[in-house]
Amino acid sequence: MKRGIRSYVLRQGRTTPAQQRALDQLSASYGIAYRQEILRPEEIFGRQAPLVLEIGSGMGDTTARIAADQPGTDFIAIEVHGPGVGSLLQRIRKDELKNLRIIRHDAAEVLEHMIADGALAGLHLFFPDPWPKKRHHKRRLVQPEFAALAARKLAPGGYLHAATDWPEYAVQMAEVFNAEPLIARAAEAKARPITKFEQRGVNLGHEVRDLVYRRR
Ligand SMILES: C[S@@+](CC[C@H](N)C(=O)[O-])C[C@H]1O[C@@H](n2cnc3c(N)ncnc32)[C@H](O)[C@@H]1O
């Protein structure tokens, strides 16, 4: 997937000293460096287990909770925002999570270059940046090319779970995912803990939509 336009703008938000320390000291243990080479999860986690990827883990609280709740599954979080990556690194160490690692890089490139086709049991996309202004819609992650890439990376029966509090983006997501022939809308709902960004939306009265698809 070649996209000149990125789905994020890196703002140098405040990185706390603790986050910076985590970035400096814990990346080697709990981070995975980006490189254009297919990952071998069994080498990273030291076992064979279902692999779930999360795109845009933000501060990572929900990511860590999900990993703690599902010890039999391995998780890789992808996030570009330094403070968020630092926070999640701290959390992985504090909670001694053996089944969660993080990559600080553009998720579209990670999917394309580091994940084998058919390798994923699941893909989480919780509250991707909504880019509400029309002239910014082109930055939204969920576009036909992304849907095709994501679908290709799922194993048969693997799931894609997306959520948004932006109704018009939910419509776009449904249109884009419905048009992707490799995946089909699942009847089931999938439970997940509330996320930090979601809580902000809920406080503002936003309605949250979850969409679940499965690889055919
Ligand atoms: C609106 S926030 C939601 C964070 C979290 N999922 C939550 O619900 O609290 C979206 C996050 O996606 C990250 N992001 C956006 N585009 C990305 C990309 N292409 N690769 C990795 N992370 C990305 C942003 O840095 C941001 O932290």
The ligand as an SDF file (V2000), in Angstrom:
LIG
                    3D

 27 29  0  0  0  0  0  0  0  0999 V2000
   -7.9870    9.1460   18.3170 C   0  0  0  0  0  0  0  0  0  0  0  0
   -6.6020    8.2740   18.9040 S   0  0  0  0  0  0  0  0  0  0  0  0
   -7.3280    6.8420   19.6790 C   0  0  0  0  0  0  0  0  0  0  0  0
   -6.3800    6.1420   20.5850 C   0  0  0  0  0  0  0  0  0  0  0  0
   -6.9290    4.8980   21.3170 C   0  0  0  0  0  0  0  0  0  0  0  0
   -7.2570    3.8450   20.3760 N   0  0  0  0  0  0  0  0  0  0  0  0
   -8.1230    5.2650   22.1290 C   0  0  0  0  0  0  0  0  0  0  0  0
   -9.2450    4.9170   21.7180 O   0  0  0  0  0  0  0  0  0  0  0  0
   -7.9600    5.9020   23.1850 O   0  0  0  0  0  0  0  0  0  0  0  0
   -5.8920    7.6230   17.4350 C   0  0  0  0  0  0  0  0  0  0  0  0
   -4.4710    7.1570   17.6180 C   0  0  0  0  0  0  0  0  0  0  0  0
   -4.0160    6.5530   16.4010 O   0  0  0  0  0  0  0  0  0  0  0  0
   -2.6810    6.9080   16.1910 C   0  0  0  0  0  0  0  0  0  0  0  0
   -2.4340    6.7540   14.7470 N   0  0  0  0  0  0  0  0  0  0  0  0
   -3.0310    7.4070   13.7450 C   0  0  0  0  0  0  0  0  0  0  0  0
   -2.6100    6.9900   12.5600 N   0  0  0  0  0  0  0  0  0  0  0  0
   -1.6910    6.0070   12.8180 C   0  0  0  0  0  0  0  0  0  0  0  0
   -0.8890    5.1930   11.9870 C   0  0  0  0  0  0  0  0  0  0  0  0
   -0.9530    5.2800   10.6570 N   0  0  0  0  0  0  0  0  0  0  0  0
   -0.0630    4.3230   12.5680 N   0  0  0  0  0  0  0  0  0  0  0  0
   -0.0030    4.2150   13.9300 C   0  0  0  0  0  0  0  0  0  0  0  0
   -0.7530    4.9630   14.7650 N   0  0  0  0  0  0  0  0  0  0  0  0
   -1.5810    5.8470   14.2180 C   0  0  0  0  0  0  0  0  0  0  0  0
   -2.5800    8.3270   16.7010 C   0  0  0  0  0  0  0  0  0  0  0  0
   -1.2460    8.6730   17.0480 O   0  0  0  0  0  0  0  0  0  0  0  0
   -3.4940    8.2800   17.9180 C   0  0  0  0  0  0  0  0  0  0  0  0
   -2.7840    7.9570   19.0890 O   0  0  0  0  0  0  0  0  0  0  0  0
  1  2  1  0
  2  3  1  0
  2 10  1  0
  3  4  1  0
  4  5  1  0
  5  6  1  0
  5  7  1  0
  7  8  2  0
  7  9  1  0
 10 11  1  0
 11 12  1  0
 11 26  1  0
 12 13  1  0
 13 14  1  0
 13 24  1  0
 14 15  1  0
 14 23  1  0
 15 16  2  0
 16 17  1  0
 17 18  1  0
 17 23  2  0
 18 19  1  0
 18 20  2  0
 20 21  1  0
 21 22  2  0
 22 23  1  0
 24 25  1  0
 24 26  1  0
 26 27  1  0
M  CHG  2   2   1   9  -1
M  END
$$$$
